[in-house]
Amino acid sequence: MARLIMHLDMDAFFAAVEQRDNPAYLGRPVIVGAEPGKRGVVSTCSYEARAFGVRSAMPISEAWRRCPQAVYLRPDMEKYAAVSDRLMELLKTVSPVVEPASIDEAFLDITGLERIFGSPDDIGRHTKQLVWRELALTASVGIAPNRPIAKLASDYRKPNGLTIVLSDAVIAFLSPLPVGKLPGVGVKGQQVCARLGLKTIGALRDFGLAGLQREFGSKTGQYLFDRANGLGSDEVGVLSPRKSLSKEVTFEKDVSDPRVIHDTLLRLAEDVGRGLRQEASVGRTATLKIRLANFETHTRQKHLDEATDSDRVIFREAWNLFETSGYADRTIRLIGIGMSGLSEARRQAGLFEGPAANMDRERKLFEAVDRIRERHGSGSIALGGLRKPKKTDT
């Protein structure tokens, strides 16, 4: 039986939720992200705003220049997450195999569901109608033999689109698409393709495996050749283990005060530690990311003797990396913490003393702290016993 994979992608999700919840925003350009006059980027914008050339990840200053008449809103992530949770529940009534790809998109394995819902077109329409009826939001759906083609198909007729690409139509669907649509062809890849005169996916495919490997290298060339021929994974619900977890903050104004850096790193360490515990993971390599006021970006790493999910250890290593980075006296635009080399957190029986038992006790402590923060807010409890930097001279 041929596999059928559905990719559902909500249309302008954050902005659409805001328009749904406030009828005064309907038909108006809505931009969700940073506030005008402050540093930051566009998170999501409505299709009315896109008509003015506004796009996700655009600096908010550029969005304001293009569309000053828009409604500018700060993201309400708690509200969006609640809508996303409801969306995923609805999708599970369509297929038992649902894999969330982000807060506003998911893959579904719909193989064999024709016996229940009818044709692939019927399944797609049923899913879109279900989302509209229950959430009053539109979604675009792509159905294809594998994940990459399904994702391209969902984007093909946005917004509120439905595109079916069956096995015998994959090459015809791919061939005229711009080469930049192909997964794995980024900015540099598009520059190489432009130099070679390869404008479409069909032209990329016709360039041949040998030519692609010569220009892109053996591994990337093979990957691009496979994708241009419509090959890709058809597995849904089999998630690859996360390799790293990180959090970062862009300051509204450049920062040089070590007290501000200290407190920011502390909050980021708490966020990273909580994320690791939620996924029952521990990390062995701590990374500090610093972006200076002149946009230079630098990283520092420390490989730990023991993998950890401890807020305290993560903060300690990040702060040490900051103090020894050579940039502690510079003005900083962005700072972040990451943990990589992740593995499964293993609990101890608790019968013996030692480092492992101590680590398990600390994990239980931080899990209790997580529950307090979930109930009373992230600022309700903080780590103690951590040294503060000296106040800077003014």
N, C-alpha and C positions, 0 to 999 in steps of 0.2 A: 504494500500500500504506500502510495506517494505521501510524503510528509507535507503537512500544511502548517505554517507558522504565521501567527498574526502579530503585528506590532501596532499597538494603540498609543497615540501621542495626543495629549490634550492640546488644544489650540490656545496659545498665549495665556497659559494657565493662571499665573498670579493675577494678571490684568483682567482676565475673564471672570475670575472669582470676585474681584472688586466691582466690576460692572454688574454682575449678577446681584450683588448684595446692596448696591446703591444705584437705583435706576437713573439718578441724575448723571451718572457717568456713561450711560448707554449712548453709543454713537459718537462719543468724544474720544480724542486721543488720551490714553491713560498710560503713564510711565511709572513702573514700580522699581524703586532702587534708591539711590542717594537723593537727598534734597538738593534743589538748585542752589548754587553758591557754595556747596560743600564738596569735599573730595569723595569720589566714588564713581560707580558705573551704573548703567541700566541693567537691572536684573531681568525684567520682562516688560514688554510693551504691547499694547493692543494693536490690532491691525490698522486702526485709524492713525496711530502714531507711526507705524511703519510706512504709511503713504508719504510721510515727510522725510523718509530716509533714516529714521531712528531704528537702531538694532540693539539686541542684547549685547552686553559687554562694552558698549560705547561709553566713553566718558560722559558723565552727566552734564558737563559744561557744553559738550558738543550737541547733546540732545536738546539742551535749552536753546542753543543757537538755532537749531533747526526747527524746533517746535515749542516756543515759549508759551503758547496757549494751552498746552496739555495739562491734565491733572497729574500732579506729581505726588506719589504716595510712598511711604516707607513700607517695606515688606512686613507682613503679618504672618510669620512662619508657623505659628501655632494654628492659625486658622487654615492655612494651606495644607498643613500636615493632616489635619482632621478630615478635610475633603479628600486628600489622597488616600487615607485609610479607608474611607467609605468607597472610593473608586475601586480599590483592590478587592474589597469584599464583593462588589458587584461583578467584577471580572471572574471571580471564582464560581459564580453561578453560571457562567458561560462554559468555562473549562476548569477541570480540577488541577491543571498544570499552568500556573501563573508565575512569572518571574518579574518582579518590579525591576525596571532598569534605572529609574530615578523617581523623584516625587511625582512626576506627571506623565510617565510612560511605562509600558510593560509589554513583555512578550507572552503570548499564549500559544500552547500547542493545541491546535484544533483538529488534529488528525483524527478521522473517523467520526467527527461530530455531524457529518452530513446526514446521518441516520436520524439525528435529533432535530436539527435546525434547518436542514435543507442544504442548498448549494453554498459554496464559499461566499458568494454575493449575499445570500440570505443570512449567513452567520455574521458577516460584517455589518449589514444593516440592522440586524437584531441588537448587536453590541452597541452600536452608535445610538440607537433609539433608547436602549436601556440607560445609557449614560445621560442622555438628554432628559428623559422622564424623571430620573431619580436625582440628578444633580443640577439640571438646567444649565448644562455646559456642553459645548461641542467638542468632538474629538475627531481626529483623522486616523484612518485605519488602512494598513497595508497587509495583504495576505500573499504569501509566496512560499516556495519550497524550503527556504532557509532564512536565517536571521538577517544577514546583510541585505538581501533583496527585499524582505518584508519592511525593513526600516527605510530603505530608499522609496518603497512604494507608499508608505504612510506620509512621506514628505512630498510626494509627487503632485497631489491636488489640494494641498493645504490652502485655506482652512476648511474644516468640515468635509474632508474628502474621503473617498473610498476607492482603492486601487487594488485589483486582483491581478497577480502575475503568476500564471501557472507554468509548469516546467517547460512546456514547449514554446513559451513566449519570453523566457528570461533573456535570451541574447537580443531579441528585437527590442525589448524594453530598455536594456542597458546601453546598447550601441549609440544612440543619439545623445545620451546624457553628457553634460560637461564633465571633463575628466576630474575636476575638483569635487564632484559628488561622490567619487569612489572612496570608500573608507580606507584610510591610510595614505591618501594623497593630501598632504598639508601644503603650507605656503611654499616650502622649499621644493616639494615634489611638483607643484604646479609650475614653478619656475623652470625646473628641468624639462617638464613636458612642453612648456612654451618654447624653450630653446630647440626642442626636437620637432616642433610643429604638431604635437599631439593634442588636439583640442577636445576630442570626445573619448568616451570609454571604448568605443569600437576601434578608434585609431590606436589607442593604447594596446588593445588586444592584438590588433594586426601587426603591431611593432614586433611581436614575438617574444618568447621567453628568453632567448639568448640576448636579444637587444636590451630587454628590461634588466636582466642580470648584469649586463655590462655597464649600464648607466646607474643602476640603483644598488648593485651588490647582489650576491646570490640569494640571500634570505628574503630581502625586501622585493627583489625582482620576481621571485617565485610567488610571494604573497600577492603582489599586484596582478600578476598573470592569472592566478586562480580567481581573484575577485572579479577581474574583467571578464572571465568566462562564467561568472555566476555561481562559483563554488563558495561554500561557507558552511558554518555549523548549523545543524538543525536541532540541536539540543536546547531544551528549555527547562529551567528549574534546577539545572546542575551548575551551581555557582562556583567559580574559581575562588580559592582562598585569597583574602585580602593580603597584599604584600606590605602595605604601610598604612598609617593613619596619621593625619596632620591637621592642624588648625592654625590659622593666621589672622592677623588684624592689620588693616590699613588705618593709620591714625588720620583724624580729620585735619590736624595740623602736625607738622613735623615735630618730633620729640627728641629732646636731648637730656631730660631729667631722668637719672637712673631709678628714681623712686617710681616713676610712671612705667618704665620698662619692667621693673621688678614686679609690680602689681599686675601688669598685663601678662607677663610670662607665667605668673602664678595662676591666673584665670585660664590661660591656654593649657597649662599642665593639668588642671582639673578637668577640662573638657576632653583632652586626649586620654587621660586615665579613665574617665567615665566611659568614653567610647570603646576603649579596649575591654573594660569589664562587661559592657553590654554584649560584646561579641565573644566573650570568654577567651580572649587572646592576651598574650604578653609580647613585648617587644625587646629586642636585644641591642638595637642601635638608635641612639638619640640624635636628632638633627636640629640644629638651630638655623633659621633662615632670617637674614637681615637685608632689607632694601634701604639704601641711603637716600637722602634728599635729592641727590643727583641721579636717582634711579639705578645706580649700581646695585647689583644683587649678589650676596655672598652667602655661603653655607659653611657650617662647621659641624663635624660629626664626632661622636664618642661611642665606641663599642663597649658595651657593659659586660661585666663578668657574669651577671645573672640576668636573664630576661625578666621584665617587670611590667606591671600595670599600675604601680604605685604613683599617685599624684606627687608625693613627696620626693621620690627618686627622680621622676621625670623633671620636676622643677629644679631640683638640685643640679642635675646634669646640664639642663638648659642654661641655668644662671652661670654655672662655671664656664660653659662655652661662650656665653656673652662676655664675661669678664676677661676672658683670655683671647677673645676674637680679634683684638686689635681695632675694634670699631666702637668700643664702649664710650669713647669721648666724641663720637660723631653724631650728627643729627640724623634721626632715623624716620623713615616714612612708613615702613611695614616691618613687622616681626612675626615669626611663626615658629612652632614646635612640631616636630614629627617623630614618630617611632616606626621603625622598620625592622625587618628580620622577624616577622610575627610568627608565633606558633601557638598551639593550644595551651590554655592555662590549665594546669593540673592541680587539683586540690589534694592536700595531705590528709592523712587519717587523723592527725592531731594527737597521737599517742606519744610522740617523741618531741624533744626540743631540738633546736638547731635552726639554721638559716631558712630551710624550707618551711618549717612550722611557723617561724616568725613571719615569713612572707604571707602565708595563708591567713594568719591572724590579722595582718595589716589589710589584706584584701577584704576580709569580712568587715573591718572597720570602715573602709572606704565604700563598700556596698551599702552600709548603713547610712553613711553621709549622702550617697546618691539618692536614697529613698527620702531623706529629709529634704534635699534640694528639689526633688520632683514634687513633693507635697507643698513646700512652703516657698519655693523660688530659689534661684541659683545663688542669691546673695544671703541666704538665711544662715549659712554656716561656712566657715573658712578654715583653712589649715593654720595651725599655730606652730610656734617654735621655729619659724624660719627667719633668718637674719635679714634685716632691712638694710639697704644701702644708706650711706651717709647723704644728708641733704646737700644739694649742690649750692655753691655760692651764687648769690644774686647781686 
